[in-house]
Amino acid sequence: MRRSAPNILFIMYDQLRFDYLSCAGHKTLETPNFDRVAARGVRFDRAYCQSPVCGSSRMSTYTGRYVSSHGAAFNNFPLKVGEHTMGDHLRAAGMGCWLIGKTHMKADAAGMERLGLAPDSVIGTRIGECGFDVWIRDDGLWAEGPKGFYDQKRSLYNEYLKSKGYTDHNPWHDHANAGIDDEGDIASGFLMMHADKPANVREEDSETPWLTDRTIDFIDAQKPDQPWCAHVSYIKPHWPYIVPAPYHNMYAKDDIQPVVRSQSERDKAHPIYDAYLAGKLSGAFSRDEVRETVIPAYMGLIKQCDDHLGRLLDHLDATGQADNTVIVLTSDHGDYMGDHWMGEKDFFHDPSVRVPLIIADPRAEADATRGTVSNALVEQIDLAATFVEMAGGEVADHILEGCSLVPLLRGDNVAWRDFAISEYDFSTSSMATRLGLAPRDCRLFMVVTERWKLIHAEGGFRPLLFDLVTDPKELVDLGDCTEQSDIIDELYAHLHQWSRRMSQRTTVSDAQILARRQGGSAQVGVLIGVYGDEEIPDEHLAAYRGKATPVEGS
Amino acid sequence: MRRSAPNILFIMYDQLRFDYLSCAGHKTLETPNFDRVAARGVRFDRAYCQSPVCGSSRMSTYTGRYVSSHGAAFNNFPLKVGEHTMGDHLRAAGMGCWLIGKTHMKADAAGMERLGLAPDSVIGTRIGECGFDVWIRDDGLWAEGPKGFYDQKRSLYNEYLKSKGYTDHNPWHDHANAGIDDEGDIASGFLMMHADKPANVREEDSETPWLTDRTIDFIDAQKPDQPWCAHVSYIKPHWPYIVPAPYHNMYAKDDIQPVVRSQSERDKAHPIYDAYLAGKLSGAFSRDEVRETVIPAYMGLIKQCDDHLGRLLDHLDATGQADNTVIVLTSDHGDYMGDHWMGEKDFFHDPSVRVPLIIADPRAEADATRGTVSNALVEQIDLAATFVEMAGGEVADHILEGCSLVPLLRGDNVAWRDFAISEYDFSTSSMATRLGLAPRDCRLFMVVTERWKLIHAEGGFRPLLFDLVTDPKELVDLGDCTEQSDIIDELYAHLHQWSRRMSQRTTVSDAQILARRQGGSAQVGVLIGVYGDEEIPDEHLAAYRGKATPVEGS
């Protein structure tokens, strides 16, 4: 019972590009509800995910730690037992932490078995669900092939669809993520040629409204005196790129913003980038036909997200909770959509690694920043520390590697980081095969400062470098430019400072360490560096004196 | 039942300097039993501990991981739940892994509680004992002061002494680690002025023979067809520097080897080294009186260790087990003994960070190297990987950061590391207070190559640098010498390569990653980057096709 803390409605979209919102400058996509939150709070214009891919980005956000600190470096690499999560920190601060939607978390089943942890115990369940208490878990990918389902868990969404009369074996695919072709056949959203068709599902039964309804159920079930953090985590606008009517044809070819790419990017491609360009995704998204079919659907999916965000905001307003609920809107990474000849995410150009981040804190202490834009270099690991501070807890900064954003939300003038970091592990990918790299050399690091972005690849490659001031579209790689060697050295110095960070000393807090500096080993009988008894106070000497009992034969 | 593997008798002494053995060149201290093992095997002349202090050095040896990977960076910093240990790896390979003696491991009680692990379950006990099954746990420091015992556990050694008629409240202190002064009072070994007195204990009841007897009990209790690894871990020759007769006066002032120090070391001291020099330990061990009293006792303690090592070797010979038992002799770190004006350990000159390491493998495949000395840069984390290979297991190199020494023991011509690393965390120390450093800036890193040793300190200091070829005694710090800037850059490049290492991706093996490169997401229904249905094979297409069921209102 601590109504001094607000609720935190922590909404994450999946694969939502930072610049596909009208408040972030999109010219043809109106997102009035995102904008409404931005007007109430702060839009962080330079927020970076810690890895431009779902699983590892989320594991960083949920643990508040860099990818190479928690080790779950790619999708379905299990998060090891023992990692502390946002839920652990928040519950310790007296705030519940609930999941409604996707985490892409793979539990460390081997680690749990080694420690004898029952997966169905309260503790085991939380470990298996990345520290959340589960209202709804739905990762939103109920694909099925000859070897069965991609996701082995029970699909509550498929059960919902069936209860609504969608009788197919896998209505997630056959209805919510497919249209109908001219011959009356299923037109799967996995084939991007179908992205312009309406999904064969009633809009109100599609995933975004379904999860929104579950969120409203959750909000209505909470006790008014118990603050909560709810992680509402939508699968959309992630692929399959297909959306129900009326969103499927709200946007047309003419609404697409100009592609950002140049022939010289291909001609002078760094070997790592070149390996991406040789891949299937790059091939597809370099075709105008693909972009022109997919992007309007992607925009429609975002528009649908915006509309249902409006429903959530209205519900908070209507139930009087808008005043004590912090709204957080973000994404796990972006989507290239053909920029830089790339599809999806997986590399470090802004369309992939930069994320939307809007935080509206309704409390008076945040009044000074309402409707402002912050250019601070923000990392998604900052969210966990932010939420702990909002919950009134103490930020365990020997575990959490991010910084609370609360001072920035208050408009306090605080020192802030000079650089942000993101990482990517492509060890399982076709790029790795193409480059002939061993699993541990398939690791990329991005360092970004106010002006520069450097990408380092293990395995003996030169870095890539972009000047974000003279080349904001990141079309000119200066990584082999000797004139920039001082800048490259400076960015490497940042990377190395970061690499040497203390990430694993998580069992002892700084306060405990400072207390130990007071010494006191003499209090438990240990003297170090003492020669004569005149060197120690009389009251300590007693422990080392007394009448001896001579031993025969010694 | 896999008698194909040998037993491993893994003996660790505590604070035994690398060069206080006759086989390592000591001129006055004869250690025929260490030499006997060296004659049967390989003496690694350039072995380094991963941190020159008991607790963190051992946590690295027992996990096979660097200090900044496991995070237990100083004495009594708990080893976090979830870290894999030598015992976990060996048991998985079918070999038991037993503890007889000291580990200096502090269990992560908070972590265990958070995971609901009962400390008295089999799993909980192993986690609490650093992965060992315990034959005897005795950390050898039963000091007691006004606030009670330094070590809260039950002291089996004190119980043993009491059973032998030593009736004092704490015979560990009053007998085994104290003499008698001229007035018949207890002369505590914690006061180094008493180091020349015989301990008031029968030699056969002192700690080294006691633990040797327990080891013989262990060996005799084992089944012949079940190979074992026994970590026999003596507290000696660690302080209190006092030893029973006849060892207490075997060595005199004239037997002490010349001190290694120079006035210019003090005059030009790097700020970190200077902070050490300002401490109590340095003050004590800079006095000749202290060295001349302590070093003969230290040598006596080592001589006693050597004699009891002889008993163990004889017992293996007598019971026919010498032929199937690998002998490993090492220490957790060294002891400055006044060299470089320093006492104890805690910094990176050779007397502190270099450790003795002798491995004798009786099997025919090691015949080629018997009696040889290896100059390979060896790290103590190599031992875990070595033992797993000897046990016939597969080295989990996504977890274990060391390299198996088996190829070196066979004389195989293998590529080996170019540099070794050691770390030190002085965040709890008086040096930290003296330097005014925050806990996370109190971290030191050593990089050593064949020729050079660089020490990096966080917190904005220049490095220290020693040329081990022109200055093998490490008396001249070249860290501010501009002529060496290329060397310094090169050593920093090593440090940074190491800092970026992959240390936490421990839930996925390289083999699992390589298997995932084969793809197969289409087998579970996920298509990425596919536009038209002509791009996928017909047998996969079925998953995305079929007659659609049109939905009313969609």
Interface residues (C-beta under 8 A of the other chain):
Chain A: S68 S69 H70 G71 A72 A73 F77 P78 L79 K80 V81 G82 E83 D88 D108 A110 G111 R114 L115 G116 L117 S121 I123 I127 L141 A143 E144 G145 P146 K147 G148 F149 Y150 Y166 T167 D168 H173 D174 H175 A178 I180 D181 G184 D185 I186 A187 S188 F190 L191 M192 M193 P198 A199 N200 V201 R202 E203 W239 P244 A245 G279 K280 L281 G283 A284 F285 R287 E289 V290 T293 G343 E344 D425 S427 T428 S429 S430 A432 T433 A438 P439 R440 R443 F445 E458 Y492 L495 H496 S499 R500 M502 S503 Q504 R505 T506 T507 V508 D510 I513 L514 R516 R517 G519 G520 S521 A522 Q523 V524 G525 V526 L527 I528 G529 V530 Y531 G532 D533 E539 H540 A543 Y544 R545 G546 K547 A548 T549 P550 V551 E552 G553 S554
Chain B: S68 S69 H70 G71 A72 A73 F77 P78 L79 K80 V81 G82 E83 D88 D108 A110 G111 R114 L115 G116 L117 S121 I123 I127 L141 A143 E144 G145 P146 K147 G148 F149 Y150 Y166 T167 D168 H173 D174 H175 A178 I180 D181 G184 D185 I186 A187 S188 F190 L191 M192 M193 P198 A199 N200 V201 R202 E203 W239 P244 A245 G279 K280 L281 G283 A284 F285 R287 E289 V290 T293 G343 E344 D425 S427 T428 S429 S430 A432 T433 A438 P439 R440 R443 F445 E458 Y492 L495 H496 S499 R500 M502 S503 Q504 R505 T506 T507 V508 D510 I513 L514 R516 R517 G519 G520 S521 A522 Q523 V524 G525 V526 L527 I528 G529 V530 Y531 G532 D533 E539 H540 A543 Y544 R545 G546 K547 A548 T549 P550 V551 E552 G553 S554
